[in-house]
Amino acid sequence: MTGKVADMLVSEVNITANKNTVPFDPESPFATSGMRLGTAALTTRGFDEEAFDQVSEVIAHRLLNPEDDSIKKRCLETVIGLCKKFPLYQK
């Protein structure tokens, strides 16, 4: 799987990433072999260790099951739940 495909798959469940080259990358810069994830936005929202574990599980399930719509739906529901639990702004 290319970084471009991985980026697209996690984007479909509202996780922002970007394709990224890796050292000695055999893929072109437009496809790449890697994907980069940042955590600053999650720590700013107050994500705790358990929430980060859930995010990693969502990413793994989505990338390992790209054709499974039921897993895609479950991943999206988990992300939405985490965003509700850790909102950007408090009312």
Protein Blocks (a to p, Z undefined) as FASTA:
>chain_A
ZZklmmmmmmmnopacdddddehiabdfklopbdcddfklmmmnopafklmmmmmmmmmm
mmmmmmlmklmmmmmmmmmmmmmmmcfbdZZ
